[in-house]
Amino acid sequence: MVKTGQMPHAPGGLLFVALGLVLVAAGFVWRGRVLRPLSVKRAQAAETRDRSRNLLRSADMAIAEARRRAAQGETAIVTVGNVTKVAFQHYGDFFVEHEEAAAALRQRFEAADCRVDCMTDAFN
């Protein structure tokens, strides 16, 4: 005969609840502290990659803006100053050296096949 109203205690469920409580307690104690410090070398490499990617994006945006501003059949003029201005506007307080911006503009200028309809001062 089966008695109703009573549930047998499952050891697996009790173990699952206990494990959950231990994990919650451990999370409360550590509060998200980093277990190992961030490597300075990795942080610098990531910053260099982000800076390079942002410069290339800024060059692309400057080229696109110059093409939009140019009238039909007119040559678009993209300057290194345009790249630094776009980098500052889109990426905040972002100091860019003239040579860095010129190198990014040269790279994107050739990748976008701008020799046909654009002019730049990046090659000077």
N, C-alpha and C positions, 0 to 999 in steps of 0.2 A: 504494500500500500504506500502511495506517494503522498507526503504531506505537502499541502500547498501553503503559500505565504512565506515560506522560508527559502532563501537562496543559499546554495552551498558556496563556501569561500573558495575562490579559484586562486591558487598560489601564483600563477602566471600574471594575473591582473594585479595582485598585491605587489608583486615584484616590479611591474611596469609603473605603478603609481609611486613606489619608493624611489625608483630610478629617476623619475621625473622631478620629484621633490629634491633629490640630491643635485640634479642639474640646475634647477632654479636657485637653490642655495648657493651653488658655486658661481652662477652668474651674478647674484646679488653681491657676493664678496668681491669678485674681480671687477665688476662693473665695466666690462669692455676694455680693460687695460691691454695694451699690446704686450704679447708675451716675448717678442724679440724686437729690439730696436730697428728702425728703418735704416737701411744701409745708405750711407752718404753717397757712395759711388753710384748706386742704383738711382737715387733721387736726382743726382746731377745728370745722369744719362737720360732719365725721363724728361727733365727740364730742357735739355738740349734737343731732344726729339720734338717736344711740344713747340719749342721756339722755332725750329726749322719748319715744321708743318704749318705753323701760324704765318710765318713769312711767305711761304709758297702760296697759301690761301690768300694772303693780302695781295700778292702779285697777281693772282688770278682775278681777284675782285677789281683791282686797279685797271687791268686790261679790259675787263668786261665793261667797266664804267666809261673808259675812254672810247670804246667802240660804240656805246650807247650815245655818248655826247657828240660824236662825229656825225656830220651830215652825210646824206647819201652820196657815195662816191668820194668822200673826203678821207684823207689819211688820219687815223687815230693817233694821238700823241700821248704816250705813257712815260712818265718821268719817275725817277727813283723817289722823288719827293712825294709823288702820289702813293707809292707803296708804303712809305713811312707814315703818311697821313691815314691811310686805310688801316694799317696795323695799330695805330694809336686809337682810332675810333672804334674798332671792333674788338680789340684785345686789351683795352685799358691803358694803364701807365706802362707802356711797352717801349723802352728805349732801343732803337735800332740804329746800328752804325751804317753809314753810307755804303760801305763795301758789302756788308751783309745783304742789304736791300737790293743793291745792284746785282749781286750774284743770284739772288732769288728771282729777280725780274728777268735776267738773262736766261735762266733755266726755263721759266714759264713762257717767256717770249718765243723761244724756239719750239717748245712743246705745243704751243697753241698755234703754230704756223703764222706768226704775226708779221713776218717779213713782207707779206703781200699787201696788207692794209694798215700797218702800224709803223710808228717810229718811236725810238726810245733813246735816252741818254745813258743807258746802262752799259753800253759798250765803250764809252769814252774813258 
